[in-house]
Each structure stands twice: as C-alpha cells, then as structure tokens.
C-alpha cells in the first residue's frame, strides 16, 4: 500500500493561492505584521500571515499583475495592491 505524503504548500504558494482565490479584490500588504489581507464581499477582512519578507511578498504579488502603492496616510505603513 503506497501512501503519498503531500508536502504543505510553501509560503510563496500560500500567497499565490490566497490571491488567486479572488483576483479582483484589493489587497493590503502589511510588512510590519507579515500579512496579506483582502476585503471579502461581506465587508470582512480576510488575512493570512506569511513567513516572508516584505520584498518577497511585494515581488510575488507584482508577478501576479498587481500594482502596489503606499497608503495615502503617512502614518500607515502598509501597501495597497490592485490588479492592473
């Protein structure tokens, strides 16, 4: 009896899966907390915490054709990412 051991997804794969679940959403990249969040259609914030550096998260979401910019509020350090 052969039993396959499925490897858990890498942090990069987790990020890609999270974003691909709703490509039209606006994403919030919060490097301070290592999280990527999106607002659900119900208005709730859904987030995943990743063991990735900010530049890794930024690079990955850019590869998925998202444009990211800093918040217009200078007191906030997160980036807002939208599909282009």
PEVENPE-V60751 format. One record per backbone hydrogen bond with DSSP energy under -0.5 kcal/mol. CO is the residue of the C=O (numbers start at 1). NH is the residue of the N-H. Records with the same first field share a line. If there is no record, write none. Layout:
CO: NH / NH
This chain:
2: 4
4: 6
10: 14
11: 15
12: 16
13: 17
14: 18
15: 19
16: 20
17: 21
19: 22
20: 23
22: 25
26: 39
27: 29 / 81
28: 30 / 37
29: 31 / 79
30: 34 / 35
34: 50
35: 30
36: 48
37: 28
38: 46
40: 43
44: 40 / 46
45: 47
46: 38
48: 36
50: 52
53: 57
54: 58
55: 59
56: 60
57: 61
58: 62
59: 63
60: 64
61: 66
62: 65
65: 84
67: 82
69: 80
72: 74
73: 76
78: 71
79: 29 / 81
80: 69
81: 27
82: 67
